[in-house]
Amino acid sequence: MSKVALVAARLEFLGLSISLVLVACLLLPGQKAIAQGSSSVITRKEESKGTRLVPARQAPQSTGREERIALHHALEGIAKGDYKTGTIELTKLIARYGESSVPHLYRGHCYLKLGRPQEALSDYDASLKLAPKYMPFNCWWSRAGAYYELGQYLKATRDWSKCTEICTTMCTPYDLSANAYMQMGMSEKALNQLERAFNIKPGGDNLELEKPQWNIEGPKITGKIIAQWDQSIARKPGNADLYLGRAICQFVLKKHQNALDDLSKAMHLNPRLEAGEQLRVLCYLRLKQYDKALAQANQLLSWSPGKVINWILLGHTYLQAGHIEAGIEDLSKRLKATPKNALILYARAWIEEKSRYQEQPLADLNSAVALDPKLVPALQLRASMNQRKGDMNEAVRDLTQCLLLDPENRYSLLKQRSTCYFESGQFKLAVPDLKEMLDLNETSIPHKALAGCYDELKQYIEANQERAKARALDSALLL
């Protein structure tokens, strides 16, 4: 076992943590054990009359020890950077001992390192198919990388989005999605992703400190991706969006001054590049240059006062600088100049709610929604405030409207609405929302909530089944 630990300690590639390597060595032969009698291998098959539960596919029987030794040999080659040998050994392992999730995951990593992303993608798909509840975060994270290499950027963003639903306080998937959106020329969506990450954690993830929690070694935006932007800029030096794309990468890598240099070049080529100005605000906030951030935020509002993100960036600036009262006063003055502006009302309520200011942001939100009934951010913020007040019916009404207006954010909206139903004792109404969440992305959160609902409904067999499924998913996250 000491040799396995030594190999694992040296293995640093493609988002694998030490714990994943060790557990894989120990548990690989246990895929059959996972498949025997455990709720972690229950999968769904849709039939015309509903859903029935069937056992997941089992790997062939083996002695276990031989299988561990075979995986150990494969990992030895990988640890030395010999991904070709690792691929050969893992292929032999699969051929001899049968299909199982872990070898496919590792072989996918090897193929990706060897510049064979299509084969990597096939292995990641196989890993998810064989054990969909075994290690979903690692599979989705890695498969997103394969999609990115193949230029299938939209699919990459979908897998990174699934990662955020499992690890809700992690902002790196948003950062990676921002780069993917820039590859598609979708600068507005890219900056929305960066703002969401900033809202979760203004300083960004510190993956060196947090990797025991996330089981990843570092950001997937590396020098290789920077080099790709370098090559594109060399071919088209007059394209402002290319400098913006490289600036986003520099921002994610926390090289904020480099990002600002690229943004200066981008803005020189296109002085009205709004996404560039938005990124400048975030850079200045990270550098704690609040006066410059405020100037840029005001510049954005002079260009596009009708965009929610520009008002949010102004709010971030006041909050990060600690000038909450000044921010509210500024927005109040703007509101006097344009008294029927739903966005200003929303922005003032947003700052008040974020800072727990003594004023009543609910009145501002009511006015904002009255002026613009389709202003989803105001509806969702009002729902959250009513939920904290205990007014669940009002919260549910707003969330139901949000679900109609914002289908892309369906998972988080269903999660919030099911919580409102549960807290108001409407357990039967919470169940369909939780089941729909599972259809969108199976994590332990809906299973645990379903267990609570079934307990309240005195359906104890179903409650225990849901708890077992939740435990299996939580165990997978520890890998």
N, C-alpha and C positions, 0 to 999 in steps of 0.2 A: 504493500500500500504506500510505502514511503516513496517509491519510484513514481507512482501515479500522482502523488502530491507534488513531487518535484516537477513533473511535466506540467501539471496544472498551473504551478506558480509561474512558469515561464510562458504560458500560453496567453498572448495578448493580441487578439485580432477580431475584427468585425463584431464588436459588441458582446463577446462572451466573457462572463465573469468567472472567477476561480470556482465559486460555488456551483455554477452550472456544469463545469467540466467534471468536478468531483462527483456530483450527484449523478451525472450521466454515466460515469464509470461504474458507480455502485448500483444504479437502478436500471440500466439498460436491459439486463435479462429479466428484470421485474416488469417489463411491459406486459408480459403474460400475467403477472400478478395483478397489475392494474386492471387488466381486462377480465379478471376472474372475480365475480361477485361484488365489485366495487361500483359505487354510483358514479365514479369519475369516468366511466366508459359508456354511459348511457348517451346515445345519440338519437336524433329525431328523424323520422321518415314521414314525410307528409303523405297522407292518403285522402281519398275523397271524403271520408267520414270523420276526419280529424287527425290527431297525432297519436302514434303509438310508440312505445319505447322498445328498443331492441338492443341486444348486446353489441358493442363495438367489435371490430375485427381483431382477432387474436394473432399474435406472432407465434410461429411454431415453437415447440418445446425445445429447450437446450439445457446443457448442464449449468449454465450461468457463468461458471469460472472460465470456460473456454471463450465465451462471448466477451467477458471483461478483458481477457488477455488480448483478444483480437482488436478491441477498441483501443486498448492501451498502445498497441503497436501503431495503430493509425494516428493516435494523438502524438506519439513520439515524432513522427515525420512532420506533422503539422507544426509542432513546437519549434522545430528546426527551420521552419519556413519551406519545407518540402511538401507543397500542397499537391503536387502530382502523385507522390507516393501515398499521401493521405487519402486521395481520391481512390487510388487502386485498392488500398486496404479496406476502405469503407465499402467499396463495391463488392469485394470478396465477402465481407461480413454480412452484407444484405443477402447475397446469393446463398450463403451457407446457412444462415440462421433465420432467414425469412425477413419479411418487411416489418420495420418498426420505425417509430418517429425519429428517435435520436440520430441514428446514422444518416438519415436523409437530411436532417438539419445541418449536421457537420459537413456532409459532402457538399451541400449547397454553399456553405461558407468557402470551401475549397474552390469550387467552380467559380465563385465570384472573384476570389483572389487571382485565379488563373485567367481572368478576363473572358469567362464563358457564362454570361448572365442568363442566357436562355435556359441552359441546363441547371443553373442555380435555381431559377424560378420553378422549374419542374420539381426539384427536390423540396423546395419550401412548400409547394402545393401538396406534395405527397406527405410531408411531415404533418401539415395541418389536417389532412384527410384521415391519416392513420390514428392520430391522437389529437383531436380538435381542442381538448380541454387540458392537454398535458403541459404545454408551454406556449400559449398563444401570443404573449407579448413578444417573446424572442422571435417567433415565426413571422409575425406581422412586421416587426421592426426590420428584420432581415429581408423579407420579401419586398418591402418598400424600397430597400436599397437596390434590389435586382430590377424592379420596375424602373427605378431612376436610371440605372445603367443602360437599360433598353430604350430609354427615351419615352417611356409610358408614364409621364409625369402625373397625370390625373389619378391613375391607379395608385401611384406612390402616395399621393396626398390622402387617399382614402384609407390606406393601411396605417399611415401615421395618425390619422384621425382616430382610428380604433385604439391605438396606443394611448391617446389622451383620455379615452373613456375608461381605461383601466387605471392609469396613473394620472389622476386629475390635477395634481399639483406640479406636474412636469411640463416645462415649456419648450424643451428642445424639439419635440415633434412639430410644434407650430413653426419654429425657426426653419426646420428642414422643409416644411411645406411651403414656406415663403420663397425659398430658393427654387423649389419645383415650379411654383406659379410664375416666377420670373422667367424660367426657361420657356414657359408657354406664352410669355409676353403679357401676363395678367398682373400688372404692377399694383393695381388697386387691391386685388385679393391678397397679394403678397404682403402689402403693408397692413392689411386687416389682421393677417396671421401674426405679424410681429407685435401689433398692438395688443392682441389677446395674450400673447406670451408675456408682454410687459405688465399687463394687468394682473396676471397670476403671480409673477415674481419679477419686480422691477430690475433686480440685478442679474436675472438670468439664472439658469441652472449652474451649479458648481459640481460637475460630474465626478471630479476627483474625490470630493467628499461624499457624494451621494450615490456612488456606484454600487455600494453594498445593497442599497434600497432598490436601485433600478436595474442592476445586473447588466450594465453596459459600461464600456471602457472610456468612451468619449464621444464628442459630436462626430457625425458622419460627414460634416462639411470639413474637408481637409485640404491640404495643399494641392491635391489632385484636382479638386473641383475649382479651386482658385486658378489653377493652371488652365483649365478649360475656358474660363472667362478670359484669361490672358490671351489665349489663342483666338478667341472670337473678336476681342478688341483689336488684335493685330490685323485681322482680316477686314474689320469694319471700324476703323478708328473714329469715325464721325457719328457713331450710334450712341446716343445718350443712355438708352435702356441697358446697354451692355455694361457701362460703368455703374449704373444703378444695381445691376445684378451682382457685380463683384463687390459693391459696397455692402449689400445685404450679407454676403458671405463674411466679409470682414467684421460686420457688426455682430454676427452670430459667434464668431471666434473671439469677440470682445477686443478686437483691434479697432477701437473707435476712431482714432485719429486717421488711420488708413482709410476707414470708411468715409470720413469727412473729406479726405483728399479726393477720393473717387467721386463723391457727390459734387464737389466743386467743379470737376471736369464735366460731369453730366449736366449740371446746371449751366455751365458755359455754353454747351451745345444746345441745350433746351431750357431757357430761363424760366419757363412756366411748367416744368416737370413737377407736378404736384406730389407724386410719390417720393421724389427726392427731398422735397421740403419736409414731408412727414417723417422720413427717416432721419433727417437732420435734427428734428425735435427730439427724437428718441436718443440719438447719439449725445446731444448736449445734456439730456437728463442723466444719462449714464455717467457722463463726465462731471456732473453736478455744476454745469455752467447754466444756471437757471435763467439769467438775464437773456442769454442768447436763445435759449429754448423758448422763452416767452415771446421774444421778437419774431421767431420763426412761426410760432403758433398763430400770432396775430396776422402775419403775412398770409398764412394759409386761409384764415377766415376772411381776409379781404378778397382772396381769389374765389373761394368756394364756401360761402356761409351756409349752403344747403346740405353739407355732408356731415353726418353724425360723427365720424371719426375725427374730424378737425376740432369739433367742440370737446371731444373726449381728450384729445391731446392737450388742449388748453387746460382742462381739468387736471390731467396728470401733472402738468407743470406746476400749478398752484399747490397741489397736494405734496409733490416731492420736495418743493421748496419750503413747505410748512407755512405757506401764506394762505391759509384757508379763508379767513375773513376778507382778505384782499380779493380773492377769487370770487367770493359771493357778491362783494360790492361791485366788482367789475361787471359781472353778469347782470346785476340789478340795474346798473346804468344802461347797459345795452338793451335791457328789456324795456326801459322807459322810452328809449328811442324807437324801438319796434315792439310795441306791447302785445301783439298777437303773433309772436314767434314761438312755435312749439319747441324748436330745437334749443333755444336759449332757456326756456323753462325746464326742459329735460336736463340740460347741462348743469343748471343750478341745483336741481334736485339730486343729480348724480354726485356732485361735490358734497352736498349736505349729507347724503346717505353714506358715502365713503368715509367721511370724517366724523360721522356720528354728531354732526353739528346740532345745536339746540333748536334750530328752526324746524319747521314742519315741511319736509320735501313732498309729502303726499299731496298737499294742495297744489303744488307746482305740477306734479304728475297728472292730477285730475284735469288741470287746465290744458296741459300739453296734449293729452289724449282727446279732449273735447275739440281742440283745434285740428288734430291730425289723428283720427281713429286707427290709422294703419302704421303708426310709429311703434314698431315692435320693441325697440329698446325701452321705451317708456312703459309699454304694457308689461314687459317682463319685470322691470324694476318695481312697478307698482304691485305686481303679484307677489314679489318677494317681501315687500313691506307689509302687505296685508296678511301674508302668511305669518310673519313675526308677530303681528298684532292678534293673530288668532281668528281673523276673518277669512276662513277657508273658502267660503262660497264665492266671495269676490276674487280671491286669488285664482280659483279654478276657472272662473269666467274669463279672466285675462289670459291665462295660459292656454285655454281652448282657442281663443282668438289668435294667439301667437302660433299655435300649431297649424292653423289655416294659412297664415301669412308667411311663415318661415319654416318650410319643410326641411331645409338643410340642417336645422338645429333640433331636429325631432327628438333625438335620444335624450338630450339634457332637459328638454321641455317635458317629455313624458316622465322623466325621473322626478322633476319638481311637482308635476301634477299628481303623480301617484303618492308622493309624500303628503300632499295636502289632503287627499282622500283618506289616507291612513290616519293622519292626525285628527281628522274630523269624524273618525269612526265609520267611514264609508268603505269598508274593506272589500266588498264585492266589486265596487267601481275601481279600486286600485289594481285588482288582479289583471284585467285586460291590458292596462297600461304597462304593467311589469312584464307581462308575456310578450308584448310588442317590443319592449326594450331587448328582451332575449333574442327575438328574431333579428333585430338590427345588429346586436353585438352581445354575445354571451359572456358576461362577467359574473363575478360572485355577488355583486350588489343587488341585482333584481332577485336572485335566488334567496338571499337573506331576507329581503323585504317580503317576498312571497311566503316564506316560512312564517313570518310574523302575522301576515294576513290570515293564513290558514289556521294558525293557532287561535286567533280571535274568532274565526268561523267554526272552531272545534273540529277541523278536518286534520287530525293529528298525523295520519299516515302521509298525506301530501306534504305537511309541514316538515316531517322528518326527511322525506325525499329531497325537498328543496335544500335543507341544511346540509345533507350529504353532498349534493352537487356543489354547493358553495364551498365546502371544505376542500373538495377536489380541485376547484379552480384556485383557491388561495394557496394550496400546496404547490400548484404549478408555478405560481408567481415566485415562489421561493427558489426555484431552480435558477 
